[in-house]
Amino acid sequence: MNLVINGEEHTGLPAGLTVAALLKHLNLPERKIAVERNLQVVPKSTFGKALLSDGDRLEIIHFIGGG
């Protein structure tokens, strides 16, 4: 499966990935992450159910605290 993540093409990803599985594959914590799929925000409560499709365009934002 091929995805565009934050403007970069990622090829050869396993088929049937959910958003949660993709985050794990990319070694990103689900905590403090926002995901947009094809210009629509994916609710965090659906990360485990939201199946990704070949060609999806994702924006993944990691929030960092500080002051």
N, C-alpha and C positions, 0 to 999 in steps of 0.2 A: 504494500500500500504506500502511496506517496501523499505527503501532506506538506503544506507551506506553513511554517511556524515562525512567527515574528519576521516574515519576509524572506526566510531562508527555506529552500526546498529540502525536505527530508525524504529520502527514497528507501525502499526495501524494509519498511516497517511491517510488523506482523498484521495480518488482516484481523478484523474483529476487535480492535482496541476500543476500550472506553476511554473517556477523558482521564479517569483515575488511573487506568493501566498505562496510558501514555505518560502521565506525570511520573509514575514509578519507573517507567522505562528510561525517562530522561533524568532520573535521580532528583526530581523536584518534589518538595514537600507539598501536600495538599493545603496545609495551613498557610494562610497569608498569600494565597494565589487567587487570581481572577483569570477566567478564561472566556474568550470571545471566539465563537465558531461561526464563520460565514456572516460576520457582522451582527451576531446576536449573542448576548451574554448567556453563558451556561450557568444556571444556578448551581451553587456548590452542592446542594442536596441531591442533584442528579448526576454528579461526576461518575458514580459507579454504574449508572444505567445509560448514559449518553454515548451511544455508539458512533464512532467516527467512520467516515466514508472516504474512499480514495478521492483525492483532489480537494479535500476540505482545507480551508484557510483559517488558521488559528492565530490568535494573539494571546500570549500568556504573560501576565504581569505579576511580578513578585513584589509584594510590599515589604519594605524594610523600615523598621522603626528607628528613631533617633531623635536627636534634639539639638 
